[in-house]
């Protein structure tokens, strides 16, 4: 139209029928076995192995779910992995090895079994003293979708937080003995930071939990609006049933539970006598739950 500005020419008017008929590619349950094998393979160099489903999700950037991206990280002994991740926050788990994290003016010594929560956007150097494999989940896709960058280093939503292996072990001892009522969602321990404790999350957008299943115990089938990325730490006899498919909690294997899909966990191990820690299945679970908690749309229900 004559005289129309460039800005006005960009406007579009969409009928309500089309506005509500929004379709996205389905997210399927899966196990990332090939990526795990690559991360632990003897010849794998220092670097990341991304669990990237961008082709299936239809995104122009790496993503494991619409709001989260998970990676394995290999750091060979004596080498350093440098990264600056465009996320509001980062969750890291040390699967093997030990070393130091250099980040700004902070130095954090880490070892197998540790978990760290970090503000995003800061330059990090993961220096390995012994051959190391780490696991990281961030909300990079959520920021990429909105085309925004994280706050400048030092102004993130949390401060660097170190969940040490020995402290985790002590808390797990209490979790293993905790009685379970019929309405208890699961034998789980939420991990939070000083700034996010009242939110019930580890980062404002992401939750971090340790889930345990004792021999003969079952976490009832349930669903929630948040997607869940599950890292197996100890299988014992446990498997998840996700959307009717069975996935064992293989050590260091990552599983994807899509949002809204019915799933449950069962440890079929039979134990005579006292239950040992190694008989209790254990997984680390990251969800984009903080977005739903804050939006009052958690959507948790038993199936």
N, C-alpha and C positions, 0 to 999 in steps of 0.2 A: 504494500500500500504506500502511495506517495507520501513523503514526509515522515514515515515511521522511523523511529530511532533504532539503532542496533539493539539496544537493551529491550525495547518493546518487541522486536522481531523474535527475541528468544522465548517469549512467553508461550506456554502451551495450556490448553484447557481440556481436561480429561473427563469423560462421562463417568458417573459414579460406578456404573457397572464394571468398567475397566479398572477403576481405582481400587475396588475391593477384590477384584479377581487377580490377585498377585500370586504368581507361582514361582517357586524356587526349586532347584534340583534337590531331590531327597538326600538325606545324610544316612548312610548305611553303617551298621555296626561293623567293626573290623579290628583285626590284630595286626600290628606293624612288625611282623617277624623279620622281614628282609632288612628293614632299617636297623633293628636291634643287632642282627647278625653283622651288618656292615660296621656298626660302631665298635663292636668287640673284636672284629677280625684282626689277626696279627699284623697285617700289612697296612691297615688303615692309617693315613697320615693325620696329623693334627688338623682339626677343622670340625665343621658341623655336619650332621646328617639330619636333614629336615623331614618331618612327617607332613609332607605337603600334599594336600588334597585340592589345590586350587583349580585343577582341571575339572574335577567333579563338582566343586562348589560354584564354579563360574566366576572366580575372582581374578583380578589382574595382579595379585600379590600372593605370596605364600600364606597358606592357612591350613590348619588342621580341622578347625570348626569355623563358623563365621566370625567368632570373636576371639579365638585363641590359636596360637601356633606353638607346637612342641618340637623340640630338637633333642637328639643325642649330641653330645660334644666329646670328641676324642682329643686328649692332650697327651702327647708322648712325653716320656720322662726327659727332663731337662729342657723342654720346650714351653712356649707360652702361647695361649690363644687370646688374641685381642679382639674385642667386640664393643660396639656401641649400638644398643638395640632401641629401635623407635617404639618404645612401649611406655605405658604409665608405670608398670612394675614388672618384675621378673621373679620367678620361683625356680630355684635350682636344687637338685638333689645329687649327692655324690655317690655314684654306684661302685666306683673302684678307684683306688689310689689316694694320694694325698698331695697337698701343695699349699700355695698361697694365692689369695685374691688381692690384687693391687687395684685400688679404686679411689681416685682422688687422693686424699690424705690418709686413707684407711688401708690397713693391711690385715686380712683375716686368714688365719691358718685353717684349712679344711682337711677333712679325711673321710674315708668311707662311712656312710651312714648319716652324715651331716645333711641338713637342709638349710638353705638360705633364701631370704626374701629381700629383694633389692629394689630401690626406686629405679625407674627406667630412664633412659636418656643419657646415662653416664658412661664414660669410657672405662672398660674393665680389662684387666690382664689376668688370665687364669694361668698361673705358673705351676707346673707339675714337677714334684720331686720324684715320684714314681709314676709309671704308666697309669693314666687315669681316664675314666669314662664318667661324664656327668650327664644330667638330664635337665632340660630347661623348658618351662612353659611361660609364655607371655601373652599380653593382650594386643600385640602388634596389629592383628587384622582389624580390631575394633577401631584403632586410630587410623589405619590406612583407609578404612571404609569412609570415615568422616574427613579424610584428607587433612589431618592435624598432626602436629609433632608434640612430643612430650615436653613437660616443663624443663627448664634449664636444670642441669645437675645441681643437686642440693635443695631443690624446691619441690621435690616429688611428694607424693601422698604419704610415704613412710620413710623411715630411716633404715639403713642396712640392719638386718636382723638375722642372728645366727642361732638356729636350732641345733644344738650340739648332739652328737650321737648318744653320749652318756645321759644327757637330760631326757632325750626322747625315750631311751630304754627305761628310765625310771617311771616316766608317765605311762608307758605302755604296760608296765607291771600292774598299775592300778586299773587300767582299762581292761586287761585280761580277766581281772577278778570282779569287775563290776556286775551286779545283778541286772538282768534284762527283763523288763516288763512286757506285756503283750502289745503295748502301744509304742514301745521304743523303736525308733526308725532303724537303729543299727548299733553295733558296738564300734563307735567312732569317736575320734578325738579331733576337735577343731583346733587348728593352729593359727594364732593371731599375732599381731604386733602391738607395740605400745600404743600406737595411734589408731589401730583398727579394732581393738578388743570389743568396744561397745557395738561395733557393726556386725560382729560375729563372722568376720571374714579375715583373710590374711592380707589381701589388698582390697581397696574399695570395690574393684570389679570382679575379683576372683577369690574363691574359697579354697582352702587347703585342709584336707583331712587325712588322718590315718584311720583306715578301716580294718578291723580285725574280725575273724570268724573262727570260733573255737571248733574243735572236732565235733561233728554231729549237729552243729548249729547252722541255722539258716537265716539270712537277712531277707525278710519277706519281700516278695515282688512289689515294686513300686515304680513310680514315674515322677518326673519333675521337669519344669520348663528349661532348666539349665542343662547344657551338654556337659558330659563328664569325660575327662581323660584320666585313665586308670593305669598306674604303674605298678606292676606286680613286684613285691619285695620278697614274699615267701608264699609259695603255692600251698604247701601242706597237701590237703586233698580238695582244695577249693576251685570252683569254677563259677563264672558268671553266666547266667542265661539272659541274653540281650535280644529282644525281639524274636524269641523262639530259637535262637542259635546259642550253642554252648562254647564258651571261651575259658580255658584254664588260666589261673593266675600264675603263669610261668614267670620265674624270677627275671626281672628287668624287661619283661615284655610290656608294651604299651597297648592298651585297649581303648576303643572309642565307643562311648555310649551316647547315641544321638539324643537330642532334646525330645521329651515327651514319649520316649519309647519305654515300654514296660521291661523291667530287668530286676534280677535278684541274684543273691550269692549264696552258695551252699558249700560247706566243708564236709565232704563225705568220709573223711578219715575216721577209722575206728581205732580207739586207743584203749588198751588194757592198763589199768593203774593210773599213776599220776600223769597229768598232761604237761608236757614240756613246751617251752616257747616255740620250738621248731615244729610242733604239731598245730600251732595256731597260725592260720593264714593271715597275711598282712599285705595291704596295698596302700599306696599313696594316691590320693585322688584330688585333682584340680577341676573345679567347675567355674563357669562364668556366672556363678550364682549371685554375686554381689549386685549385678545389674538388676536381677529379678527381685532380690530382697528389697533393694532401694525403691523399685517400682511397684512394690506390693503385689507382685505377680509370681511368687515362688512356685505355686502350682504343684506342691508335693502331695501325693496321695498314694495310699496302698492300692495295689491292683485288686 
